Amino acid sequence: MKSQFSDQQLSHIIDQSLIYQCACPAQVAKHLIGLRDLYEYQQNCINQSATDKMVHERIAADAQRAHAALEECLREVLMIEQWDMETLAMPASLQKTPRSF
Amino acid sequence: MVSLPSVGLWIVDSSAYTRSLLSDRLALMADCSLHEYAAWTAIELVTFSQAASVLVLNHHVNDASPFDFLQQVKRVAPHSLVVVLSSPGAPHRAFEAANKAHACIDMIFDKPIDLEQLGGYLSERITLLRQQQLLNQEHLDLLRFLPTAALQRIFSQPSPGKAELFDMAVMFTDIRDSTQLIVRESARNYFAKLNRVLASQARLIRFYEGMVVKTTGDGLLAVFEGAARCHLALKCANAIQSSLEAQGTPVGIGISDGLVLTGILGTTEHLHFDVIGAHVHLAARLCSLAVAGEILATRDVATKARFNFPTQPMHDSIVVRGFDEAVPCIHIKI
């Protein structure tokens, strides 16, 4: 599956967000990981019939499409929030003080 | 009022930002003594293992592998609670695989986490840890109360593997229908009730100069020594049944008397006192046969006790390994 972000980078984005209340990019990253798992799962499914093959191909193709759309979404969200696109570091301005959420 | 044992909450997180989020919120939720670390290498495991402890490791994908550390934690503090916060996907799968191989993690939460959910989970588990601690304290208090000089000798110089034979009355107790109680009540309520039932039995055992050897899930193993041991064991069993009947949690009790092997088992890191022998098996067997509110004892115990209980002979004698012949027994229903 073609991707803009590596697994490591997605995990890095999630690690910095930690909690639901300040984690919009992390939520997107989490679903990207889920789509990658889904795609991988389909690739490893056994085709016992022509129907199986059609089902797996359809799911894999749509997982790829959804993945591409969400990756683009993540890239734009990170740019809007002014993350460092090289290091993928969360800008300090987005970090909540512990009691502010 | 009994003071609650302290529980240490140890947060390990290499990011100062997420560490501050975690510690600030969990300190409010969990009511524990808080310890924060940027790296697990800074934790002194000896200190960690000295009290009931909860470890919350927020793992970042760029951190070093924590698996050796987590195994060490469970080795030095097997009753501690280990919670890992992980990124989903490959990091989560790596933790699951490590846990499958080494059973070193109690719970994995995928990030981003719901702090309310994490806090709720920790609060519940910390309550259970505290209750377990209370039970352990009660047990240790009892072990300090040794009825005879003979057993004091064993405890004053604990030497693993060294054993001595004593004449003892051996008593097992066990809550009846505990499975139904567990299903009917929440785990927390059941554990609290179990703690009350065991503590109340332990107090009575101490009052009648017995000694709790260990808890056995829903019950206790206790021993009595000296010339009046059978009398004291039966009086104690009677008092336990009366007290627990009033509390609505009757137990079954089995008592036998004879030579048992006593000693300290374990290693220098973990020692415990235990009793073994045919009469221990027999008391356990009688306990398993006793219905709620009933005391089953060998006829020998009743004869030696010289205690005026309304007893009835059991129709069937009990066959237990270690005895050449079936053992005649009596039952006492309170």
Chai-1 contact restraints between the chains, C-beta under 6 A:
chainA,res_idxA,chainB,res_idxB,connection_type,confidence,min_distance_angstrom,max_distance_angstrom,comment,restraint_id
A,D7,B,G89,contact,1.0,0.0,6.0,A-B,restraint_1
A,D7,B,A90,contact,1.0,0.0,6.0,A-B,restraint_2
A,Q8,B,V61,contact,1.0,0.0,6.0,A-B,restraint_3
A,S11,B,V61,contact,1.0,0.0,6.0,A-B,restraint_4
A,S11,B,S87,contact,1.0,0.0,6.0,A-B,restraint_5
A,S11,B,P91,contact,1.0,0.0,6.0,A-B,restraint_6
A,H12,B,V61,contact,1.0,0.0,6.0,A-B,restraint_7
A,I14,B,S87,contact,1.0,0.0,6.0,A-B,restraint_8
A,I14,B,K111,contact,1.0,0.0,6.0,A-B,restraint_9
A,D15,B,H60,contact,1.0,0.0,6.0,A-B,restraint_10
A,D15,B,V61,contact,1.0,0.0,6.0,A-B,restraint_11
A,D15,B,S87,contact,1.0,0.0,6.0,A-B,restraint_12
A,S17,B,P112,contact,1.0,0.0,6.0,A-B,restraint_13
A,L18,B,T18,contact,1.0,0.0,6.0,A-B,restraint_14
A,L18,B,L21,contact,1.0,0.0,6.0,A-B,restraint_15
A,L18,B,K111,contact,1.0,0.0,6.0,A-B,restraint_16
A,I19,B,P112,contact,1.0,0.0,6.0,A-B,restraint_17
A,I19,B,I113,contact,1.0,0.0,6.0,A-B,restraint_18
A,I19,B,L115,contact,1.0,0.0,6.0,A-B,restraint_19
A,Y20,B,P112,contact,1.0,0.0,6.0,A-B,restraint_20
A,Y20,B,D114,contact,1.0,0.0,6.0,A-B,restraint_21
A,A23,B,P112,contact,1.0,0.0,6.0,A-B,restraint_22
A,A26,B,P112,contact,1.0,0.0,6.0,A-B,restraint_23
A,K30,B,P88,contact,1.0,0.0,6.0,A-B,restraint_24
A,I33,B,P88,contact,1.0,0.0,6.0,A-B,restraint_25
A,I33,B,G89,contact,1.0,0.0,6.0,A-B,restraint_26
A,Q95,B,Y17,contact,1.0,0.0,6.0,A-B,restraint_27
A,P98,B,S20,contact,1.0,0.0,6.0,A-B,restraint_28
A,P98,B,L21,contact,1.0,0.0,6.0,A-B,restraint_29
A,P98,B,D24,contact,1.0,0.0,6.0,A-B,restraint_30
